[in-house]
Amino acid sequence: MTKAQTLSQVSMDLSNLGSIHNLLNQDRWSGPQIKAAVTARADVLRRHGIGPGSNIIIAHGGSPAFFVDLFAAWLCGACASCTNQALTDAELINVAGFTDSEAILLGDRALPETDAGLTWVEGLPERTGEDQGALIISAPKDAHALILFTSGTTGDPKGVVHSFGTLRARIDNNHDYISPQTMARTLCVLPTHFGHGLIGNCLTPLLAGGDLFLASGGGLQVAARLGTFLQENQITFMSSVPAFWKIALKASKAPEAKTLHQVHIGSAPVAADLIREIAAWTGTQDVRNMYGITETANWVAGGSLRDREPEDGLIGPMWGGEAAVALPDGSIAPQGEGEILLKPPSLMLGYLKRSDLTTEVIKEGWYYTGDTGTIDAQGVIRLTGRIKNEINRGGMKVSPEEIDLLLERHDSVLEACAFGLPDPVAGETVAVALVFKEGRTEDPKTLRDWAISHIRRECVPERWFILNEIPKTDRGKLNRDTVRKVCLERA
């Protein structure tokens, strides 16, 4: 993969940028203040030699200052790698080497003990005034703009590269499906170093002129205060992951004022019952199960409870671009059952320095998602599982996602995570980790009997692990390998 640039330009107009409010420390920046800070910060970066084609790392996040640094980097024509704030100095330096970064913007992080031959920009951008003029970021369509990491910070990271063109295409598509009125006051509870939080939940409303309220990465503390945050700030739009909602519905009182217009849920399979519960709690029927991947710059498809009854795994139609299935014989069809393929206008350029991985997943313009599902004659997508998670039980392919969604329908189960364990006879057997709802408990034998009456026999777990909490990644997703390890350590 090269940094080939074309004469085609794309732009991001910051002239009518919305305000940003950090609800965790009450730091509030108006749109004009952000613009003034972006202009000043870009001058600082240019003095450090940052310009078109430069790579930098932003090592902080979840604040107005993060967006100032991101927009300033883009104003200079640079590509920004957004990293998890929890990375150690050693991991940060490793990522810097892998991305050929010239500078690391530390924000409120301490300066590392070694300079590692890098330019370290200390401190946060300053709020110095209010810029009332126009501010437009313009860059070649194919120029690298953003690198997001999906795995690996100690070895070779897996960095998803997006151009200014793919980001612009995704944000434009999002604007086609979410009205400016809906995005007037948006809440983000997600980290800002991955696509769902950054592109979908933050950049999309900001570039529509909406106000952004951040409670990023607050976890349980934020979930417990969700109703208060929604009501006090008259939030009209938000997006999060299923795990966050399971906690919030349990820990937070519902807002009395039903200000939410639209709610997105994504990044993991969503049970139909959870969608109904969220609709009842928030007071809006426009609850959408969204499908998106870092490689596609977040949402590419979704459907609303307003339009159709929810089902486990039901997504909906595409938001721009095409979808297809790879059938068992290797052919590609617009409908049927198989691996879901996507061809959105926002598809990544590729994995940084990993052309081998890129060619595995992008073939003739189609992105092979690794997700299995169906597409019907109306273009509605339904997901059934993930290929790499499949459990091979005596030659029968078992989807752990299907088991998760089934068990979470049980009145006593809050969360479920199924996974495979080695078995000398069957090759693999099905195991599951469960978290019960507060004040509820069940004997595994009772649960097994219940499961037998609801699902085919090969999907019924043989081993049951009861946990107080199912571990998640920093993106709020399940890592079944981690859950398996935790369960076996406690067995």
Secondary structure, 3 states (H helix, E strand, C coil): CCCCCCCCEEEEECCCCCCEEECCCCEEECHHHHHHHHHHHHHHHHHCCCCCCCEEEECCCCCHHHHHHHHHHHHCCCEEEECCCCCCHHHHHHHHHHHCCCEEEEECCCCCCCCCCCEEEEECCCCCCCCCCCCEEEEECCCEEEEEEEECCCCCCEEEEEEHHHHHHHHHHHHHHCCCCHHHEEEECCCCCCHHHHHHHHHHHHCCCCEEEECCCCCHHHHHCHHHHHHHCCCCEEEECHHHHHHHHHHCCCCCCCCCCEEEECCCCCCHHHHHHHHHHHCCCCEEEEEEEHHHCEEEEEEECCCCCCCCCEEECECCCEEEEECCCCCEECCEEEEEEEECCCCCCEECCCHHHHHHHEECCEEEEEEEEEECCCCCEEEEEEHHHCEEECCEEECHHHHHHHHCCCCCEEEEEEEEEEECCCEEEEEEEEEECCCCCCCHHHHHHHHHCCCCHHHCCCEEEECCCCCECCCCCECHHHHHHHHHHHC
